Amino acid sequence: MGKNLWWLAALGSATLLSAGCGAVPETAGTQASLQNSSATPSSRKAGSKAATGRFRAAGLDMLTMKTGWAWSPSQLLWTGDGGAYWQDVTPPNLPKDSQFIVSVVSASTAWAAVETTLSDKPPVAVYATTDHGQRWHQHLVQSDNGAAFASCLSATTGWIADNLAGASGTEAMVIQSPPDGGKTWAPLPSSFFPRMLAGNGHPLSNHPIPAYGDKSGMTWTSRSTGFISMTQGGRAALVRTVDGGQNWHSVSLPHASDQTLDTVVNAPQFFGHGRGLLAVQENTRNLVVYRTRDGGALWQEGAVLPWSWVGPDTVWSFSDGRHGLALRIRETTHGAINGAALYATADAGQTWEKLKASGVPLSQVRVLDMVSATAGYAVAPKNPDGLWKTANGGRTWTPVRTRQPS
């Protein structure tokens, strides 16, 4: 819960590109399209078949302990009974090896931005549902390089972003948003390369999205306020807009200058009443959680939770602005897993407690999703059980017996 961005590979042999808000693949191209999309919206009904086989979700977003979404490299799934039964609600008729991003609003509402493979510069098909995937409404968005991020507030209000490849350490970014509920999409004026001029010779934006930095995530909390996370010279960085994306300004992150290469910055998560968290994996080893109580203007640094030779298997989840779990998976220098430990925080990462967790093979867990301070789920896709749940903050776990109809 509280997550808003995932890369998926759908319907075919493509592999999962990233879970969470990690690095995205660079794409070719140096200029953004100035075109508005003008595709006719259509309704697409998803199939009603049940998911079959072992539960191997690469991602999970449960809104309650009963209802939520999951995804694998080939399916988008929905459950209304705590994971005992999963319905396949993947948008229908997607081309083989499509790549799509999911942004969840509620138990019933979500977006899926799907890249097709029909041409060198295909449009992005944006699907929206308000009935937990039973019917999808489709719109086509013109984009030179597809979509890298998505963030939505409702079925008709949201943003998709595309990174444009640049020189080493730089990425221009194009953000598009539908001003009319999704029928047409238009780039924000601050999206383009710095100092790109409008027809009158003036800059499109006095404070555009900085080209310097590898972009890693995007979050919008209202129509006016949005954030873009990135690394600049290997250090965590965050920019913020409060005028709907017209202008962007850097946000200070304490001690970010102490970071070195290989830092990964997740998209910030917000939980209401101005509370938000920004998880940063420093130097591929240490987890630091920044916290805000004023909607993202000021951030404070939490305690460092040290890792030991971890790679992409670092897992964490926060249910609100204070409570969360972090899973440390220990690897040898040769990549072999030699243990795991689960930690809990009740103060937004200022302190961490090591848990004596039982009932779940921690070293196999690849997804954590906490719904509340005490209740949540874990996924170990290579384990026969696949899905577990906890009711006491991660101390004990029980398998969820998922039904797999033939």
Secondary structure by P-SEA (a helix, b strand, c coil): ccccbbbbbcccccccccccccccbbbbbccccccccccbbbbbbbbcccccccccccbbbbccccccccccccbbbbbccccccccccccccccccccbbbbbcccccbbbbbbbccccbbbbbbbbbcccccbbbbbbbbbccccccccccccccbbbbbbbbccccbbbbbbbbbcccccbbbbccccccccccccccccccccccccccccccccccccccbbbbbbcccbbbbbbbcccccbbbbbbbccccccccccccccccccccccbbbbbbccccbbbbbbbcccccbbbbccccccccccccccccccccccbbbbbbbbccccccccbbbbbbcccccbbbbbbccccccccccbbbbccccccccccccccccbbbbcccccbbbbccccccc
